[in-house]
């Protein structure tokens, strides 16, 4: 029985493995990643508008034709960079929150980790916020999907607070999550225009969380 179980597990694992790429497919994946890496570096340095496809191609060590073979235009390339970065950022926030025991500490740890993970790319963050006001509806919908994992980290911390009795059972977790995430984003302006440090941002988001959660703390 044990041998059968092991054989079954191995077969299942083999079936669940991603298909191997042939040499041409692997080369295309590497090329796409080189373009993404070059674009990320340029967007992070200059922001969206000043970064050109020509300069991105130069940074990747390839022709503009090779860039357009992988991405329709700069907007699609920017979305791809954003999507990759947000996946990594969500994992960073989740890990930081998991190390804390109270709802306030989880929220502050997660959002401070977010600042640590993105302030070095402040022009890229500014570009994301600026473009969110002017991008087409379809792009806006894709961006909302991409940031959902970040908002979910905040939501999960709040839900845990409700389950553990820190927050009121009737707390509107969805609204609180949106308010806290919006406060988190708004502080990037202080970093961009007032030169705020991580410590200042941490203090500010802590105060904002306290105000937002006021009246939501369980009195039991």
SULMOLIN-V297610 format. One record per backbone hydrogen bond with DSSP energy under -1.0 kcal/mol. NH is the residue of the N-H (numbers start at 1). CO is the residue of the C=O. Records with the same first field share a line. If there is no record, write none. Layout:
NH = CO ; CO
//
This chain:
5 = 1
6 = 2
7 = 3
8 = 4
9 = 5
10 = 6
11 = 7
12 = 8
13 = 9
14 = 10
15 = 11
16 = 12
26 = 22
27 = 23
28 = 24
29 = 25
30 = 26
31 = 27
32 = 28
33 = 29
34 = 30
35 = 31
36 = 32
37 = 33
38 = 34
39 = 35
40 = 36
41 = 37
42 = 38
43 = 39
44 = 40
45 = 41
46 = 42
47 = 43
56 = 52
57 = 53
58 = 54
59 = 55
60 = 56
62 = 57
67 = 63
68 = 64
69 = 65
70 = 67
71 = 67
77 = 73
78 = 74
79 = 75
80 = 76
81 = 77
82 = 78
83 = 79
84 = 80
85 = 81
86 = 82
87 = 83
88 = 84
89 = 85
90 = 86
91 = 87
92 = 88
93 = 89
94 = 90
95 = 91
96 = 92
97 = 93
98 = 94
100 = 97
106 = 102
107 = 103
108 = 104
109 = 105
110 = 106
111 = 107
112 = 108
113 = 109
114 = 110
115 = 111
116 = 112
117 = 113
119 = 115
121 = 118
122 = 119
125 = 121
126 = 122
127 = 123
128 = 124
129 = 125
130 = 126
131 = 127
132 = 128
133 = 130
134 = 131
135 = 131
140 = 136
141 = 137
142 = 138
143 = 139
144 = 140
145 = 141
146 = 142
147 = 143
151 = 147
152 = 148
153 = 149
154 = 150
155 = 151
156 = 152
157 = 153
158 = 154
159 = 155
160 = 156
161 = 157
162 = 158
163 = 159
164 = 160
165 = 162
166 = 161
167 = 161
168 = 216
171 = 168
173 = 171
176 = 172
177 = 173
178 = 174
179 = 175
180 = 176
181 = 177
182 = 178
183 = 179
184 = 180
185 = 181
186 = 182
187 = 183
188 = 185
189 = 186
191 = 187
192 = 188
193 = 189
194 = 190
196 = 190
201 = 197
202 = 198
203 = 199
204 = 200
205 = 201
206 = 202
207 = 203
208 = 204
209 = 205
210 = 206
211 = 207
212 = 208
213 = 209
216 = 213
218 = 166
//
